[in-house]
Amino acid sequence: MRSLKHFISALGITLLVAVFCGIASSIGIGNNRAFAESSGGLLFNATMNGVTLDLTIPSSTVSLQLDPTASLEEASAKAFVTTDAPYGYTLMMTADSTNLTRTTPLQSGDYPIIPTLASDATSFTVNHWGWRLSADNKYYGFDNNGVQVGYSSEPVTNKEETIVFGAKADSSIPLGDYQLALTLTALANARPALTIYDMETMQAFNGITVDDRYSILDSMVEGESYTLKDSRDNQDYTIAKLFDGNIWMTKNLNLAGGTALYSDTSNVPDGYPSSGNNPYYTLPASSTSGFSNDSTAYVYNSGRTNCSSPGCYSYYSYPAATAGTNPNTDGVNATSDICPAGWRLPTKSEYETLIGTYNTGPKLTASPFLGVYAGNYYGSAFRFGGSYGYYWSSTASGSTTAHLMYFGGSDVAVSSGDGKRRGYSARCILQ
């Protein structure tokens, strides 16, 4: 279950909440006589989508006896909540006023009031009322838009919430009974919004909703690096949110030759799960021999993270990088690739946007993109290590060529098309 609705909205019992959920906070002043009322406990039960939420209020009235000596008087109300909602509940207190109002008018027809505190107070202001939770040492003014008076982030059984009411009055307040009807409403909490810190693997992004994507993006600081694991081989990768709002890998993909790709962990179509015997695609074994035919998949894993000969990280021909899909029409993007599930190879246009800002080799190799002058493989020969970096896009430019981004010094561009046989690096972008 992705989220839980507010149960009271789902039930549509607006007319009943004042009866079943209300606490009438009644304050009487004068003649040393308490205004008192008693009532039995109430149980309000609601079930929705398999989630149960019970709110019990033992007494529906709280009474204070005030005298005109400006002494602080207190009384408390208890509520008990039971819920199996996975993310717990929030208990809110609402009313249609912030004032305690005299139940009968003066001879003039006016109804005197005792207003709520104007601000939080440890020293209570005379001729005001306020509330606090039992664990607090200060009172709060009441906001008739609603105040939170209880909370749990997990299921609970008969959890007690205690609200303390207080008031002070002096002889300037007319004698009489002052009342305010309050409503307590328990709400089942929705699942908390996802943040980047909820993500442990690259594959955790697979299938996330648009709302989750936005909440994760909002939680990330632009340009800051975050580390996740690729569940296929437990290698760590860094990612970052760049200026374009996209989340990019900031480390070269290093998936080993011979790896079998399944839809639950890789960006390939639905098929056999990881426990099956028939993957959608299996990368060829790592070898420096090859990179000589535009329709053949080649992989080489250097086993190095520095760029000394014979290179660093891993190199893939375009047919390998696109998990064998290998589109052959200019402008067509591969539908599958060797990125983790939930990620994909960047398109030609996304690389063009990237180099519109990071338009030199030093800018691309610096944080946050952290590009690598990894060189390339061509015809079994390693070339340009330490001076140029090459990254496949997902976009084909023909039957034997595909678009890529390359950079070295001031030379930065998205190529109109290089031979698919070449062994270039790969980065991934969040889908």
ZAMARGU-4260 file (C-alpha; in steps of 0.2 Angstrom, whole numbers, plus 5000, padded with zeros to 4 digits):
<rodrens>
0) 5000/5000/5000 | 5008/5016/4994 | 4998/5028/5006 | 4984/5030/5018 | 4970/5042/5016
5) 4963/5053/5031 | 4950/5041/5037 | 4938/5055/5042 | 4937/5062/5025 | 4934/5044/5018
10) 4919/5041/5029 | 4912/5059/5026 | 4905/5061/5044 | 4907/5079/5046 | 4890/5081/5055
15) 4895/5068/5068 | 4913/5074/5073 | 4906/5087/5085 | 4896/5073/5094 | 4908/5059/5094
20) 4925/5067/5093 | 4922/5083/5103 | 4930/5089/5119 | 4920/5104/5126 | 4932/5114/5136
25) 4920/5123/5148 | 4927/5136/5160 | 4916/5144/5174 | 4920/5159/5183 | 4912/5166/5199
30) 4904/5162/5216 | 4917/5149/5219 | 4906/5136/5210 | 4913/5125/5197 | 4904/5122/5181
35) 4904/5103/5179 | 4897/5090/5167 | 4901/5072/5166 | 4898/5059/5152 | 4903/5042/5147
40) 4918/5036/5136 | 4915/5035/5118 | 4923/5024/5105 | 4925/5030/5087 | 4930/5016/5075
45) 4934/5017/5056 | 4941/5005/5044 | 4947/5009/5027 | 4957/4998/5015 | 4961/4986/5029
50) 4967/5000/5040 | 4959/5002/5057 | 4959/5018/5067 | 4951/5019/5085 | 4949/5035/5094
55) 4943/5034/5112 | 4939/5049/5123 | 4934/5044/5141 | 4926/5061/5145 | 4919/5073/5133
60) 4920/5088/5144 | 4934/5097/5153 | 4930/5109/5167 | 4940/5123/5176 | 4935/5133/5191
65) 4942/5151/5190 | 4942/5165/5202 | 4946/5183/5199 | 4963/5182/5208 | 4973/5178/5192
70) 4979/5161/5197 | 4983/5148/5184 | 4970/5134/5184 | 4973/5118/5174 | 4963/5103/5169
75) 4967/5089/5157 | 4959/5078/5144 | 4964/5061/5138 | 4962/5052/5122 | 4967/5035/5117
80) 4972/5029/5100 | 4974/5012/5092 | 4978/5009/5074 | 4987/4996/5063 | 4991/5010/5050
85) 5009/5006/5044 | 5014/5024/5047 | 5004/5028/5062 | 4993/5042/5065 | 4992/5061/5068
90) 4979/5068/5081 | 4973/5085/5077 | 4962/5097/5088 | 4951/5110/5079 | 4937/5122/5083
95) 4928/5136/5074 | 4935/5149/5086 | 4950/5153/5096 | 4940/5161/5111 | 4931/5155/5126
100) 4914/5163/5125 | 4902/5167/5139 | 4887/5155/5137 | 4874/5169/5141 | 4875/5187/5135
105) 4877/5202/5146 | 4862/5214/5148 | 4869/5224/5134 | 4868/5209/5123 | 4886/5206/5121
110) 4895/5190/5124 | 4911/5192/5133 | 4926/5181/5128 | 4942/5175/5135 | 4955/5175/5121
115) 4968/5162/5117 | 4986/5166/5121 | 4994/5178/5108 | 5010/5168/5108 | 5019/5153/5117
120) 5021/5156/5135 | 5030/5149/5150 | 5023/5164/5161 | 5004/5163/5157 | 4996/5180/5152
125) 4981/5185/5163 | 4964/5184/5155 | 4969/5171/5142 | 4967/5153/5140 | 4980/5141/5132
130) 4984/5122/5130 | 4999/5111/5131 | 5004/5093/5130 | 5007/5085/5146 | 5026/5083/5143
135) 5028/5102/5139 | 5033/5116/5151 | 5024/5130/5141 | 5007/5134/5135 | 5002/5138/5117
140) 4989/5149/5109 | 4976/5140/5099 | 4975/5141/5080 | 4958/5137/5074 | 4965/5130/5058
145) 4970/5115/5069 | 4984/5110/5081 | 4993/5094/5082 | 4991/5086/5099 | 4997/5068/5096
150) 5007/5058/5084 | 5015/5041/5081 | 5025/5035/5066 | 5020/5017/5068 | 5005/5006/5073
155) 5000/5008/5091 | 4988/5000/5104 | 4979/5011/5116 | 4992/5025/5115 | 4987/5039/5128
160) 4988/5057/5122 | 4985/5070/5136 | 4981/5088/5133 | 4982/5101/5147 | 4971/5116/5147
165) 4974/5132/5157 | 4967/5149/5160 | 4969/5164/5171 | 4957/5178/5174 | 4955/5193/5185
170) 4940/5204/5191 | 4939/5213/5174 | 4931/5197/5166 | 4912/5196/5169 | 4907/5181/5180
175) 4899/5167/5171 | 4902/5151/5161 | 4913/5151/5146 | 4914/5138/5133 | 4923/5132/5117
180) 4918/5116/5108 | 4934/5107/5102 | 4935/5093/5090 | 4949/5079/5091 | 4952/5070/5074
185) 4964/5055/5072 | 4971/5054/5054 | 4980/5039/5047 | 4997/5045/5041 | 5002/5043/5023
190) 5019/5035/5019 | 5032/5048/5021 | 5039/5056/5005 | 5054/5047/4999 | 5071/5055/5000
195) 5088/5051/4993 | 5093/5043/5010 | 5079/5030/5008 | 5088/5024/4992 | 5101/5010/4995
200) 5104/5003/4978 | 5103/5010/4960 | 5088/4998/4957 | 5078/5006/4971 | 5073/5019/4959
205) 5065/5006/4947 | 5046/5009/4946 | 5045/5024/4957 | 5031/5036/4954 | 5032/5053/4948
210) 5028/5060/4965 | 5042/5049/4972 | 5054/5056/4959 | 5050/5074/4963 | 5052/5071/4982
215) 5069/5062/4979 | 5075/5076/4968 | 5069/5089/4981 | 5079/5080/4994 | 5095/5081/4984
220) 5107/5096/4984 | 5112/5100/4967 | 5130/5095/4963 | 5132/5085/4979 | 5137/5067/4978
225) 5127/5052/4985 | 5133/5034/4985 | 5122/5019/4980 | 5126/5000/4976 | 5122/4991/4960
230) 5113/4976/4966 | 5120/4966/4951 | 5137/4965/4958 | 5137/4976/4974 | 5149/4989/4966
235) 5147/5007/4973 | 5142/5021/4961 | 5141/5040/4965 | 5126/5050/4958 | 5122/5068/4958
240) 5108/5080/4953 | 5115/5092/4939 | 5109/5109/4934 | 5097/5101/4921 | 5087/5093/4935
245) 5092/5076/4930 | 5101/5063/4941 | 5117/5056/4933 | 5129/5043/4938 | 5145/5052/4941
250) 5156/5036/4940 | 5159/5026/4924 | 5149/5010/4923 | 5160/4995/4927 | 5148/4980/4923
255) 5159/4965/4920 | 5159/4955/4904 | 5149/4939/4905 | 5135/4947/4916 | 5118/4941/4913
260) 5105/4954/4912 | 5087/4952/4919 | 5073/4964/4919 | 5072/4965/4938 | 5090/4972/4940
265) 5094/4979/4922 | 5086/4991/4910 | 5080/4977/4899 | 5062/4971/4895 | 5051/4961/4906
270) 5057/4943/4906 | 5064/4930/4917 | 5068/4935/4935 | 5085/4933/4942 | 5081/4915/4948
275) 5078/4910/4930 | 5090/4902/4918 | 5087/4912/4903 | 5092/4931/4904 | 5086/4944/4892
280) 5104/4947/4887 | 5122/4941/4892 | 5137/4953/4890 | 5151/4945/4880 | 5166/4940/4890
285) 5179/4953/4894 | 5193/4954/4881 | 5204/4966/4873 | 5203/4957/4857 | 5189/4963/4846
290) 5181/4980/4844 | 5182/4977/4825 | 5165/4974/4819 | 5150/4987/4820 | 5137/4973/4823
295) 5146/4964/4836 | 5146/4966/4855 | 5163/4968/4864 | 5167/4972/4882 | 5183/4975/4891
300) 5185/4977/4910 | 5202/4984/4914 | 5201/4981/4932 | 5209/4999/4935 | 5201/5015/4942
305) 5216/5025/4936 | 5219/5029/4917 | 5236/5021/4914 | 5238/5009/4901 | 5228/4998/4897
310) 5214/5010/4902 | 5202/5012/4917 | 5185/5005/4922 | 5176/4996/4907 | 5173/4999/4889
315) 5158/4993/4878 | 5154/4993/4860 | 5138/5001/4856 | 5129/4984/4853 | 5135/4979/4870
320) 5130/4995/4878 | 5113/4994/4871 | 5111/4976/4877 | 5110/4969/4859 | 5096/4981/4854
325) 5107/4991/4843 | 5095/5002/4833 | 5101/5007/4816 | 5091/5022/4811 | 5098/5040/4814
330) 5089/5048/4829 | 5082/5032/4836 | 5086/5028/4855 | 5090/5011/4861 | 5075/5003/4871
335) 5086/4993/4882 | 5104/4995/4888 | 5116/4989/4902 | 5111/5002/4915 | 5103/4996/4931
340) 5084/4995/4931 | 5077/5012/4933 | 5091/5020/4924 | 5096/5021/4905 | 5109/5028/4894
345) 5108/5047/4891 | 5101/5052/4874 | 5111/5063/4861 | 5100/5078/4866 | 5104/5076/4885
350) 5122/5076/4881 | 5120/5091/4871 | 5112/5100/4885 | 5125/5094/4897 | 5140/5101/4887
355) 5130/5118/4885 | 5135/5121/4903 | 5150/5109/4906 | 5159/5115/4889 | 5177/5110/4893
360) 5186/5095/4898 | 5191/5102/4915 | 5173/5107/4918 | 5167/5089/4914 | 5181/5080/4924
365) 5178/5091/4939 | 5164/5089/4952 | 5149/5086/4950 | 5150/5076/4933 | 5168/5069/4937
370) 5171/5063/4919 | 5186/5052/4916 | 5199/5053/4902 | 5197/5035/4900 | 5202/5034/4881
375) 5194/5021/4870 | 5197/5004/4862 | 5198/5002/4843 | 5203/4986/4834 | 5210/4979/4850
380) 5221/4994/4853 | 5219/5006/4867 | 5220/5025/4863 | 5220/5042/4870 | 5220/5037/4888
385) 5223/5051/4900 | 5219/5064/4886 | 5201/5061/4880 | 5185/5053/4887 | 5171/5045/4877
390) 5153/5041/4882 | 5140/5032/4872 | 5123/5040/4871 | 5108/5029/4868 | 5105/5037/4851
395) 5110/5028/4834 | 5115/5038/4819 | 5115/5024/4807 | 5117/5005/4804 | 5135/5006/4808
400) 5137/5022/4819 | 5130/5030/4835 | 5131/5047/4843 | 5142/5049/4858 | 5150/5063/4869
405) 5168/5066/4869 | 5179/5078/4878 | 5198/5083/4880 | 5204/5100/4885 | 5194/5113/4876
410) 5188/5100/4863 | 5170/5095/4869 | 5156/5089/4857 | 5143/5077/4854 | 5148/5067/4838
415) 5137/5065/4823 | 5142/5047/4824 | 5156/5035/4827 | 5158/5017/4822 | 5148/5006/4834
420) 5163/4994/4836 | 5173/5006/4846 | 5175/5003/4865 | 5168/5018/4874 | 5164/5021/4892
425) 5146/5022/4899 | 5136/5033/4911 | 5118/5031/4916 | 5104/5044/4919 | 5089/5041/4930
430) 5074/5037/4919
</rodrens>
